Amino acid sequence: MAAPSASFFDAAYENETAPWVIGEPQPEVVALERDGRIGGAVLDPGCGTGEHTIHLARLGYDVRGVDFSPRAVEMARANAAEQGVAAEFAVADAFALGEEERRYDTVVDSALFHMFEEADRTAYAASLHAACRPGGVVHLLALSDAGPGFGPQVGDDAIRHAFGAGWELEDLRTATYRCYVADEGGATLLNVQPGSTVDLPAWLARIRRR
């Protein structure tokens, strides 16, 4: 599929159908922080309504959340204010992250990579390479093609291909990604009630910039 437009994401937020909005950070991201895998200046691309940026900012990290959707950034700022957390958000293009002067030591990508088609994944990886300092780490959480077909999915080969030259794939393992299931069709597919959350098969990769 082609890279989704900002209006696609805006509509998902407005209609409260975005499967990635679960009202809390992904358990896999919480575990990364708990295990000491996050440090330095942190970028949260495709931050959505801000759960990961808020979580890390609350813990004292230098973190910035960016999203292509103005509506997402608006909601993220409102969420941070409601929780009393000083978190930084901005509207940004995931394919032009290196055009700013800021550089990052850690990137936490939760369900952005798998939204892109093959050519766009490679361009996105190049954008992250430009935005990271040498030695910087990308933690990538993406829905796996071993899942039941709910939403976009990728195989491990897609991750290996996109993060080729200029990167070192240090770890790639199976994980889970928690999704919100809004409609009857998705609920039937997953055998859950509409309005439920469900943990789906995912990949969790740790990729270091050379």
Secondary structure, 3 states (H helix, E strand, C coil): CCCCCHHHHHHHHHCCCCCCCCCCCCHHHHHHHHCCCCCCEEEEECCCCCHHHHHHHHCCCEEEEEECCHHHHHHHHHHHHHHCCCCEEEECCCCCHHHCCCCEEEEEEECCHHHCCHHHHHHHHHHHHHHEEEEEEEEEEEEECCCCCCCCCECHHHHHHHCCCCEEEEEEEEEEEEEEECCHHHHHHHCCCCCEEEEEEEEEEEEEEC
